C-alpha cells in the first residue's frame, strides 16, 4: 500500500493501516526510545503508548509540515524524555544493578546500535565531530539543551546554534 494512502487510512482510524504503520516504524521508534530510557521493557511500553497517542491525534498530522516518520519520531522522543522525567521512572532507577552502568559506559562514546534501526547512523557519521557530539546528546540520549551545554562545557547558546546548523547539514545529507 502506498504510504500516503496508508497514512490517510490511519487518520480515518483504519486498524489495518495502524498495524502496517506499527510494523513499518515500531522497531525504529523502539530503538530511539531505548536510547533514552535504557530499558527494553519500558521502551516497549512507551513505544506502544506512542502509537496510541499517534492514533488518537492522527488528525494533527499534516504532510505539508513534514514526513509522517518525523512526526511520529518526535512523539516517540518526547514520550521517552517525559518518561525519564517521571517520578516513577526516577524511583525505579534508584537501586540499579551494575549491568545497567556497564552498558552505559560501553555505549556512551558512540551511537548505540539500536539507533541504527532508523538507518540514520550512516548519515550522522558523515557530520563533523562537533555535530555528532551535539546530536548524540540531544536526540539519542535525551539530554536537554541545558544538560548538553553542561556535558560539553559550552554556552547554551552555542549548543542551540550548533544543533540548528548540524540538523540543517544532516537534512542536506539525507536528502542528497
Phi, psi and omega in degrees: 000139179294141186301316181299318178294319179300316180294319178299315178295322176300316180293336178269011177068036176279121185293327179294321178295320177302311181299317180296315179294323177298315179293324181290317190249352184304311181297319180298313181295319181295324177297315179294316180296317180301320180297340179264313185271338176059034179210120185300316182296316179293321179299318179294318179297314181295320180299319178295320177298323180298314181291326176293318178297317178298319179299312182290333182247023184301333180293339181281348178284136177224125180298333180292333182273342180158178181286152178300318180302315180296320180299311182287330176297318178295321177298316182296312181299313180296321179295320179294317179295316177302319180298316182291338180270353182286150181298318181298318180295314180298319178294323181291340182262004183294321181243070181275152176277167185298330181303323180300315183286324177300316179299318179297315181296322181290327186255357186289340182275344183218168177292132182294148179302328180299330180300326184290355176302331178269359175074017185265346183305317182296329178283319180297322180297338179282347181281164176294156182304320181296327178287318181300317181301311183294313182296319179301313182292313186285319189257329184257340179247355173076021178291149169281168179297324178295315179296320178296320178302315180291317182295323182268356180054054177218156180300148182299325178300322178293320178298315181297314180295315180298318178301310181301313182293321181290321177295321177298317178295318178297318178300318179297316181295315182295323184275358179291000000 
